[in-house]
Amino acid sequence: MPRPTNGVRTPDAIREAAIELFYEHGYEATSLREVAAKVGIRVGSLYNHISGKDELLSSIMIGIMDDLLAALRGVLREHEDDPVAALRACVDTHIRFHAQRAREVFIGNSELRALPAKEHRRVVSKRDQYEKLIRGVIEAIADHGAAEIVDARLQTYAIVAMGTHVASWYKPRGGMSLEAIVQTYTEMILRQVGVSTAASAEPVAATGA
């Protein structure tokens, strides 16, 4: 990582260094001295930007949830009157986001227990909001008679789990392109809820991160 050349860039460099180190070694095993060394500043200089290591973790985990919520809300607004297209957009954004932000997703899933109580509640609340958005799409499909949903809550959990799983194995230079992965998972979800893939003929263009 290039060394920061000014104070404006330093906070971003600190965050990126923390993401890399927390991902590779875990939160508990990473020291602020290691973060500072990776950025190229003295450890004491970190405190000009953060109050401590727990603030770094909180900022990563809350930030990833804010970005994920914003991405999902953005595409759902575009398909408010078409629940099938909304489900396509939801799955597309969910899978694509988890593949492209895999390190932060991994930290978010593995380090939740390390958060201070207040930040833990904030992250859990944001996760609940995200699941509620997905469940709302599934329930809308059922209300419109487009599919017979067995259990909207469990179907929501299945979609969430798919993203988490993709984040654990996806590699940009792997044997399957991200476009193919997104298309396959979207078709799988549509079939699971009993929606014909012909119900929304064109793949939804992603607008996520």
N, C-alpha and C positions, 0 to 999 in steps of 0.2 A: 504494500500500500504506500503510495506517495506520501511524504511528510507534509503536514499542513503548513501553508505559507502565511496564513493570517488568521486572526481570531474568528472571522466569520465562518471559515471552513472547519475550524477545530471541533465544534460540537458534532458535526456530521461524521468527521473522522473518528471521534471517540465512539459514537454509536456503532459505526461499521466495524470497528475493531472489537467492540464488545460482542456484537452478533457473531463474528467469526470465532472468537475465543469461547463464548458460551456454547456455541454449536459444536465445536471440536472437542472441548474438554469438560463442559458442564459448568454451571454457574458456581457451585461451591468450590470447584478446583481452580477457578480463575481468580487471580488477584488483580487489584487495581494497578499494581506495579507492572504486571504483564500488559494490561490495557494501555498504560502510558507508554511503555516501551514500543508497542506496536504502532502507536500514533506518532511517536518520535518527540514526546515531551516529558518533562519531569513529572513524577507522580504527584507532587504537590500542586502542579498546575491544573490537574484534573479538577480540583476543588473550586477553580474559577468557573467551572461549567456544571458540575454535579455535586450533590451533597454526600453521595456515597454509592457503593456498588448496587444497593437495592434500588436506588433511583434509576440507574441504568436499566436494570431488569424490568422495572415497572414501565419505563418509557418504551421499551421494545415491545412488551406484551400488550400494553394499551394501544400503542401505535398500530400494531398489526391488526387488532380488532377494529379500530376506527377505520382503517383503510379497507378492510374486508366489508364492513357494514356499508361504507360509502359506495363501494363498487357494486354491491348487490342492490342497494336502494336505487342507484342510478339506472341499472338495466330494467328493474321492475317498473319504474316510472314510465318507461318507454312502452310497456306492454300491459297497462292497467286493464284494458278491455279484452284481452285475449289470454286466458289462463294457460293454455297449452304453450303459446309462444313465451309466456312468462316463465314456465317451467324450463323450457329449453334455455332461455337466457340465464336462469338461475343456475342450472347445472353447468353450463358453459363457463360462466364467471367463476363459480365455485372451484371447478377443477383447474382452470387456467391459473387462478390466483394461487392456489396451493402448490402448483408445480413451479411457478415463477418466484414465489416467496418461501421456498421450502425451508430455508434455515430458520427464519423467524417463526414459521409454523411449528417447526420441531421444538424450538425453545418454548413457545407458548404452550405446547402440550406436555413437555417434560419438566418444566420448571415452575408450574403453577403453585406447587406446595411451598416454594421458596419465597413467594411474595409476602410482604407485610399484609396484615389482615385487611386494612382498608383497600389497598390496591387489589387484593385477591377478590374482594366483593365486587369491585368495579369491573374486573375482567369477567367474572362469572355472569354479572348482569349483562354485559355486552354479548356474551355468548348466548344467553337466553334470548336477547333481542334478535340475534341472527337466526337462531332456530325458529323463532316465532315468525319471522319473515318467510322462511322456507315453508313452514307448516301452513301459513296463510295461502301460499300458492297452491299447495296440494289440496287444501280444503276448497279453494275456489274452483279447481277442476272438478271436484266431486259435486259442488253446488250447481255447476253448469251442466252436469250430466255427461261430461266428457270422459269420465272413467268411474269405476267403482273402487273406491279406496278402502282397503281392509282396516288400516289403522294409520291415520295421518301422522301421529307422533312417531311411530316406529319407522315409517317411510322417511320422515325427516332425519331421524338418526342414521338411517342407511345412507342418505345423501351426504350428510356431514362426515360419516366414516370414510366414504369414498375419497373425499378430498384429503383427509388425514393420511390415508393409505398412499395416495399418489405422491404426496410430499415426501414419503419415506423411501421411494424407489426411483422416482423420475430423474432422468439425466438428460440434459439438452442434446447430448451427442449419443443418446441411446439408440436402440434398434427400432423405436417407434416414435414418430413425430408427435409433437404436442397436439397438432391439429387432429391427427388420427385418434389420439387418446381421448380428446374431448368429444369427438364425434361418436366414438364407441361407447363411452360412458353415458352420453346423452341418450343414445338409442337404448341402452340397457335400462336406464331409469324410466323412459317412456314405456317400454315393454312391461316393466314391473308394475306400473300403475294402470296398465291396460289401455294406453293411448297409442293409436296407430302412428307410426313414424311419418305417415303421409299427412297427418293432421297439421303439421307445420313443415311445409315442403323444403324451405331453405334454412341452412344452419344460421344461427344467430351470430352476428359479428360481436366479438368480445370487446368490452369497454373497460375491463378491469386493469389492474396494474400490470 
